Amino acid sequence: MTNNQIRFEDGATYERYMGQWSQLAGEIFLDWLAPKSGLRWLDVGCGNGAFTELLVERCAPVSVQGVDPAEGQLAFARTRPASRIAQFHQGDAMALPFPDDTFDVAVMPLVIFFVPEPAKGVAEMVRVVCSGGIVAAYGWDMLGGGFPYEALLSEMRGLGLAVPEPPNPGAASINTLRDLWTEAGLEAIETREIIVQRTFADFDDYWTTVLGAPSVGATLRATASAEQEPLKEALRKRLPADAAGHITYSARANAVKGRVPN
């Protein structure tokens, strides 16, 4: 384990690296929430707007506010069609820039393990959601091997390469999510697993995607080409291609939802 921090500033490279995964999981997450139309939404840690775009398309919100600390990500989000409804703000998940009881739903997609104090982030969502409203999140099961690029990270660790990680990699475990929601005083708490699959055109598509990643890509780009070869060979064995050369594999996230008491 390392103390390397993960910072996402480039919305376009994040879109290829993680945005597609986010939307795959986000579709299942929104189906599970089954929200009514015409609600006021808050997207905490909206990043480049990948999930925000999805909820605008699927949930017919009356308004959406997105918050993220990275201005580069927000700039990309503002170019999306969702910006016809959604507004994007620079801000901190632990100190949301909104009054109490402003929203009907607050969601935190793929973010909770990045929040230095997750309980404070959940408490802030509860604060800004009205009575009877929904507070929900989903995140990769990092400690359970559910991260979409766990094979890459595992092989990098085996070769002694630095692996960036979030401040709280276990924050999205099912038990931790349930405890966080319970301690925040939420009611009717439910959890579930979300399993998704993504297909890459071939190994080069996969490698180019991770090489351009805003997080682990920096380590890979700083590694000499000759030193990359053992890593690439190990990954080819762990991620075998089908007859057409495509690489398909799964990732697993955990989700939680609860209702603000009346």
ROKOLKE-564380 format. One record per residue (C-alpha): x, y, z. Coordinates in Angstrom, 1 decimal, m for minus. Layout:
% ROKOLKE-564380
px: X, py: Y, pz: Z
...
//
This chain:
% ROKOLKE-564380
px: 0.0, py: 0.0, pz: 0.0
px: 1.2, py: 3.5, pz: m0.7
px: 0.3, py: 7.0, pz: 0.3
px: 0.2, py: 8.2, pz: m3.3
px: m2.8, py: 10.5, pz: m3.8
px: m5.2, py: 10.2, pz: m6.7
px: m6.1, py: 13.4, pz: m8.4
px: m8.5, py: 13.7, pz: m11.3
px: m8.1, py: 16.9, pz: m13.3
px: m8.6, py: 15.9, pz: m16.9
px: m12.2, py: 15.3, pz: m17.8
px: m11.6, py: 13.8, pz: m21.2
px: m9.0, py: 11.2, pz: m20.1
px: m11.2, py: 10.3, pz: m17.1
px: m14.1, py: 9.7, pz: m19.5
px: m12.3, py: 6.9, pz: m21.3
px: m10.7, py: 5.5, pz: m18.1
px: m13.6, py: 5.6, pz: m15.7
px: m16.6, py: 7.5, pz: m17.1
px: m17.8, py: 4.5, pz: m19.1
px: m17.5, py: 2.2, pz: m16.1
px: m19.4, py: 4.8, pz: m14.0
px: m22.3, py: 4.9, pz: m16.4
px: m22.5, py: 1.1, pz: m16.6
px: m22.8, py: 0.9, pz: m12.9
px: m24.9, py: 4.0, pz: m12.7
px: m27.6, py: 2.6, pz: m14.9
px: m28.2, py: m0.3, pz: m12.5
px: m27.9, py: 2.0, pz: m9.5
px: m30.6, py: 4.4, pz: m10.9
px: m32.9, py: 1.4, pz: m11.7
px: m32.5, py: 0.3, pz: m8.1
px: m33.3, py: 3.8, pz: m6.8
px: m36.4, py: 4.0, pz: m9.0
px: m36.9, py: 7.7, pz: m8.4
px: m39.9, py: 9.7, pz: m9.3
px: m39.6, py: 12.4, pz: m12.0
px: m39.4, py: 16.1, pz: m11.2
px: m37.0, py: 15.8, pz: m8.2
px: m34.2, py: 18.1, pz: m7.1
px: m30.9, py: 16.2, pz: m7.3
px: m27.5, py: 16.7, pz: m5.8
px: m24.5, py: 14.8, pz: m7.4
px: m21.7, py: 14.9, pz: m4.9
px: m18.3, py: 14.3, pz: m6.5
px: m19.8, py: 14.7, pz: m9.9
px: m16.4, py: 14.7, pz: m11.6
px: m16.7, py: 15.1, pz: m15.4
px: m20.4, py: 14.6, pz: m15.3
px: m20.6, py: 11.0, pz: m16.5
px: m23.2, py: 10.0, pz: m13.9
px: m24.9, py: 13.4, pz: m14.0
px: m25.5, py: 13.0, pz: m17.7
px: m27.1, py: 9.6, pz: m17.0
px: m29.5, py: 10.8, pz: m14.3
px: m30.6, py: 13.8, pz: m16.5
px: m31.3, py: 11.3, pz: m19.3
px: m33.1, py: 8.7, pz: m17.2
px: m34.7, py: 10.5, pz: m14.2
px: m36.4, py: 13.7, pz: m15.6
px: m35.1, py: 15.8, pz: m12.7
px: m36.4, py: 19.3, pz: m12.2
px: m32.9, py: 20.4, pz: m11.3
px: m29.5, py: 19.0, pz: m10.7
px: m26.5, py: 20.5, pz: m8.8
px: m23.1, py: 18.9, pz: m9.2
px: m20.2, py: 19.5, pz: m6.8
px: m16.5, py: 18.5, pz: m7.3
px: m13.2, py: 19.8, pz: m6.1
px: m11.5, py: 19.5, pz: m9.6
px: m12.1, py: 22.5, pz: m11.8
px: m10.7, py: 20.6, pz: m14.8
px: m13.3, py: 17.9, pz: m14.4
px: m16.1, py: 20.5, pz: m14.0
px: m15.1, py: 22.2, pz: m17.2
px: m15.6, py: 19.0, pz: m19.0
px: m18.9, py: 18.4, pz: m17.3
px: m20.2, py: 21.8, pz: m18.4
px: m19.7, py: 20.7, pz: m22.1
px: m22.2, py: 17.9, pz: m21.7
px: m25.8, py: 18.0, pz: m22.9
px: m26.8, py: 17.6, pz: m19.2
px: m25.7, py: 21.2, pz: m18.6
px: m29.0, py: 22.3, pz: m20.0
px: m30.4, py: 21.3, pz: m16.7
px: m27.4, py: 20.6, pz: m14.4
px: m25.2, py: 23.3, pz: m12.8
px: m21.7, py: 22.4, pz: m11.7
px: m19.9, py: 23.9, pz: m8.7
px: m16.4, py: 23.6, pz: m7.2
px: m16.8, py: 22.4, pz: m3.7
px: m16.0, py: 20.0, pz: m0.9
px: m18.1, py: 16.9, pz: m0.1
px: m17.5, py: 17.6, pz: 3.6
px: m18.8, py: 21.2, pz: 3.5
px: m21.5, py: 21.3, pz: 0.8
px: m22.2, py: 24.8, pz: m0.4
px: m26.0, py: 24.5, pz: 0.0
px: m28.6, py: 25.4, pz: 2.7
px: m30.4, py: 22.7, pz: 4.7
px: m33.3, py: 20.9, pz: 3.1
px: m32.5, py: 21.9, pz: m0.5
px: m32.7, py: 18.6, pz: m2.3
px: m35.0, py: 15.6, pz: m2.7
px: m32.1, py: 13.2, pz: m3.5
px: m28.4, py: 13.3, pz: m2.9
px: m26.1, py: 10.8, pz: m4.5
px: m22.4, py: 10.1, pz: m4.2
px: m21.3, py: 8.0, pz: m7.2
px: m17.8, py: 6.4, pz: m7.0
px: m16.7, py: 9.0, pz: m4.5
px: m17.0, py: 7.8, pz: m0.9
px: m13.5, py: 6.3, pz: m0.7
px: m12.0, py: 9.6, pz: m1.8
px: m13.7, py: 11.6, pz: 1.0
px: m11.1, py: 12.0, pz: 3.9
px: m13.9, py: 11.7, pz: 6.5
px: m16.7, py: 9.7, pz: 4.9
px: m19.1, py: 10.1, pz: 7.9
px: m18.8, py: 13.9, pz: 7.5
px: m19.7, py: 13.6, pz: 3.8
px: m22.7, py: 11.5, pz: 4.6
px: m23.8, py: 13.9, pz: 7.3
px: m23.6, py: 16.7, pz: 4.8
px: m25.8, py: 14.9, pz: 2.3
px: m28.3, py: 14.3, pz: 5.1
px: m28.2, py: 18.0, pz: 6.0
px: m29.1, py: 19.2, pz: 2.6
px: m31.8, py: 16.7, pz: 1.8
px: m35.3, py: 17.4, pz: 2.9
px: m37.3, py: 15.1, pz: 5.2
px: m38.4, py: 12.0, pz: 3.4
px: m35.7, py: 12.4, pz: 0.8
px: m33.2, py: 9.9, pz: m0.4
px: m29.4, py: 9.7, pz: 0.3
px: m27.6, py: 7.1, pz: m1.7
px: m24.2, py: 6.1, pz: m3.0
px: m22.3, py: 3.4, pz: m4.9
px: m18.6, py: 2.7, pz: m5.0
px: m16.2, py: 0.1, pz: m6.2
px: m15.5, py: m2.8, pz: m3.7
px: m11.8, py: m1.9, pz: m3.6
px: m10.8, py: m4.2, pz: m0.8
px: m12.9, py: m7.0, pz: m2.2
px: m11.2, py: m6.9, pz: m5.6
px: m14.1, py: m5.2, pz: m7.4
px: m12.2, py: m2.2, pz: m8.8
px: m12.3, py: m2.3, pz: m12.6
px: m8.5, py: m2.1, pz: m13.0
px: m7.6, py: m4.4, pz: m10.0
px: m5.7, py: m6.8, pz: m12.3
px: m3.5, py: m3.9, pz: m13.4
px: m2.9, py: m2.7, pz: m9.8
px: m2.2, py: m6.2, pz: m8.6
px: 0.5, py: m6.8, pz: m11.2
px: 2.0, py: m3.3, pz: m10.6
px: 2.3, py: m4.1, pz: m6.8
px: 3.9, py: m7.4, pz: m7.7
px: 6.6, py: m5.6, pz: m9.7
px: 7.2, py: m3.0, pz: m7.0
px: 5.6, py: m0.1, pz: m8.9
px: 3.9, py: 2.7, pz: m6.9
px: 0.1, py: 2.3, pz: m6.9
px: m2.0, py: 5.4, pz: m6.1
px: m4.9, py: 4.7, pz: m3.8
px: m7.8, py: 6.7, pz: m2.3
px: m7.7, py: 7.8, pz: 1.3
px: m10.4, py: 5.3, pz: 2.4
px: m10.3, py: 2.2, pz: 0.1
px: m12.6, py: 0.2, pz: 2.4
px: m15.3, py: 2.9, pz: 2.6
px: m17.5, py: 1.2, pz: 0.0
px: m17.6, py: m2.2, pz: 1.5
px: m21.2, py: m3.3, pz: 2.1
px: m20.8, py: m3.3, pz: 5.9
px: m19.1, py: 0.0, pz: 6.1
px: m21.7, py: 1.7, pz: 3.9
px: m24.5, py: 0.2, pz: 6.0
px: m22.8, py: 1.5, pz: 9.2
px: m22.2, py: 5.0, pz: 7.7
px: m25.9, py: 5.3, pz: 6.7
px: m27.1, py: 3.9, pz: 10.1
px: m24.9, py: 6.3, pz: 12.1
px: m26.1, py: 9.2, pz: 10.0
px: m29.7, py: 8.5, pz: 11.3
px: m31.1, py: 7.4, pz: 7.9
px: m34.1, py: 5.0, pz: 7.8
px: m35.2, py: 2.2, pz: 5.4
px: m31.6, py: 1.5, pz: 4.6
px: m30.9, py: m1.0, pz: 1.8
px: m27.7, py: m2.3, pz: 0.2
px: m26.9, py: m4.3, pz: m2.9
px: m24.0, py: m5.4, pz: m5.2
px: m23.7, py: m4.1, pz: m8.7
px: m21.8, py: m6.2, pz: m11.2
px: m20.9, py: m4.8, pz: m14.6
px: m18.9, py: m5.8, pz: m17.7
px: m16.9, py: m3.7, pz: m20.1
px: m15.4, py: m4.8, pz: m23.4
px: m12.2, py: m3.3, pz: m24.8
px: m11.5, py: m3.7, pz: m28.6
px: m8.2, py: m5.4, pz: m27.9
px: m5.2, py: m5.2, pz: m25.6
px: m3.9, py: m2.0, pz: m27.1
px: m7.2, py: m0.4, pz: m26.4
px: m7.0, py: m1.5, pz: m22.8
px: m3.4, py: m0.4, pz: m22.4
px: m3.9, py: 3.0, pz: m24.1
px: m6.9, py: 3.6, pz: m21.7
px: m4.9, py: 2.9, pz: m18.6
px: m1.8, py: 4.7, pz: m19.9
px: m3.8, py: 7.9, pz: m20.3
px: m5.5, py: 7.5, pz: m16.9
px: m5.3, py: 10.6, pz: m14.6
px: m4.2, py: 8.4, pz: m11.7
px: m2.2, py: 5.2, pz: m12.3
px: m1.3, py: 6.4, pz: m15.8
px: 1.2, py: 8.8, pz: m14.4
px: 3.2, py: 6.0, pz: m12.8
px: 3.0, py: 4.0, pz: m16.0
px: 4.2, py: 6.9, pz: m18.2
px: 7.1, py: 7.4, pz: m15.9
px: 8.2, py: 3.8, pz: m16.2
px: 10.7, py: 2.9, pz: m18.9
px: 9.3, py: 1.0, pz: m21.9
px: 11.5, py: m2.0, pz: m21.2
px: 10.1, py: m2.1, pz: m17.7
px: 6.6, py: m2.0, pz: m18.9
px: 6.9, py: m5.2, pz: m21.0
px: 6.8, py: m7.6, pz: m18.0
px: 3.7, py: m5.8, pz: m16.8
px: 2.0, py: m6.0, pz: m20.2
px: 2.8, py: m9.6, pz: m20.6
px: 1.4, py: m10.4, pz: m17.1
px: m1.8, py: m8.5, pz: m17.9
px: m2.2, py: m10.3, pz: m21.2
px: m2.3, py: m13.6, pz: m19.3
px: m4.8, py: m12.3, pz: m16.7
px: m7.0, py: m10.6, pz: m19.3
px: m7.1, py: m13.1, pz: m22.2
px: m8.7, py: m11.9, pz: m25.4
px: m11.5, py: m13.8, pz: m27.2
px: m11.3, py: m15.0, pz: m30.8
px: m11.9, py: m11.5, pz: m32.1
px: m9.2, py: m10.0, pz: m29.9
px: m11.7, py: m8.4, pz: m27.6
px: m11.1, py: m8.2, pz: m23.8
px: m14.2, py: m8.4, pz: m21.6
px: m14.1, py: m8.5, pz: m17.8
px: m16.3, py: m7.6, pz: m14.8
px: m16.1, py: m5.1, pz: m12.0
px: m18.1, py: m5.0, pz: m8.8
px: m19.5, py: m2.0, pz: m6.8
px: m21.6, py: m1.8, pz: m3.6
px: m24.6, py: 0.5, pz: m3.3
px: m26.5, py: 1.9, pz: m0.4
px: m29.7, py: 4.0, pz: 0.0
px: m31.6, py: 5.4, pz: 2.9
px: m34.4, py: 7.9, pz: 3.7
px: m34.1, py: 11.1, pz: 5.7
px: m36.5, py: 10.8, pz: 8.7
px: m39.6, py: 12.9, pz: 8.6
//
